[in-house]
Amino acid sequence: MTGVLWEWAEMAVRWLHVIAGIAWIGSSFYFIALDLSLRQREGLPEGAGGEAWQVHGGGFYNMVKYLVAPARMPDELTWFKWEAYTTWLSGMGLLVLVYYLQAELFMIDAAVVELTPWAAVAISLGGLALGWAAYDLTCKSPLGKNDTVLALTGFVFLVALSWLFTLVFSGRGMFMQMGALIGTMMVANVFIIIIPNQKKVVADLIAGRQPDPKLGAQAKQRSLHNNYLTLPVIFVMIANHYPLAFASAWNWLILAVVLVMGAVIRHYFNTKHKTGKGPMWTWGAAALGLAAIVWLSAQPSTPLGEAALPAEVNLAEIGPEVENVVLSRCSMCHAAEPLWEGLAVPPKGVLLETPDQIRAHARAIEMQVVRTHAMPPGNITFIEEEERQLLAAWLAAGAPAW
């Protein structure tokens, strides 16, 4: 029952994380769209920066935005913060359950750096804290006065960190770390900057003081950062299930391209909300980015083809050798009754105990073991490069039966 309970605990936290993320992303996208669609007209209340009319669910809505705040505070004021906090808390819970408590599988790769689980967790937590501190200080520095320069600096910062983390963690661990870091930056923006600034404005109004317009400008800048970082974070969440992204030799560069793609796609929608017409070049740029990702991920980690086959192996008799590699390196998890502690069922239901099962999953073996080195996770079973080359040669020969 321990393995079953563990699986469902992970599922429950993942479900909560997705639900909270949908709520947070939805409200973020909506308010950015609302802010950009505001229009000026005569007769607006004093201090109003614009209004928008919308229709939904059979009713009409008239929204008015005040540049600082209205002269009189309403009796009820809705705060949009719990979606962000719940997303981060559930994400950290998932980080602990999946990665920190299974660091040997999903964070550590002995071929990169031999770390103890506690060392890997400490580096991860330290990276989250220092990453946020560096980003926050950069925003508050003179660079923060120019949004374009700040954005370029932030891009270089994130790409450099992703490359550095490839020198410490496994490919999956690096992707996880960057997703957690970007998510932490976004939530910290809400918790440390946006909500406190809004509370200061409300306190000033209640006390009869004129609020500082800089508080709103700073909060808006951080909110815009969150808006442009949302799509890359979603990609990282999904990509951890696709080894061509996280286990590629160029995984850090793939992440850099995704950051650009996410930015240009959001730029299209943000511009469309503001002007009614989005710049079409952004879709061309996104398509080129996708093509670049596909090309980068197609560069195999292990050479494909018979040329990679060790000279002493006869291709006509390769089947039993392939079976020996899979049984010794993969089948302790991919078995009807997994031998790996904590596994109640084989991952994704994949069984690799017989020749027919191995041949049936030849494409997955190519993607997970040859084109990328996603499996075994963290190379926990110490598969050797010669064994990967053996599998590559078998695949190049059409995965023949034996």
Protein Blocks (a to p, Z undefined) as FASTA:
>chain_A
ZZmmmmmmmmmmmmmmmmmmmmmmmmmmmmmmmmmmpccdehiaehiabdcdddeehiac
dddddfkbcfbdcfbdcddfklmmmmmmmmmmmmmmmmmmmmmmmmpcfkloccdfklmm
mmmmmmmmmmmmmmmmmmmmmklmpmklmmmmmmmmmmmmmmmmmmmmcfklmmmmmmmm
mmmmmmmmmmmmmmmmmmmmmmmmmnopacdfklmmmmmmmmmmmmmmmmmmmmmmmmmm
mmklmmpmklmmmmmmmmmmmmmmmmmmmmmmmnopacfklmmmmmmmmmmmmmmmmpcf
bdgdjklpcfklcfklmmmmmmmmmmmmmmmmmcfbdfbghiabdehhiacfbfklmmmm
mmmmmmmmmmpckbcghilnopafklmmmmmmmmmnopaaZZ
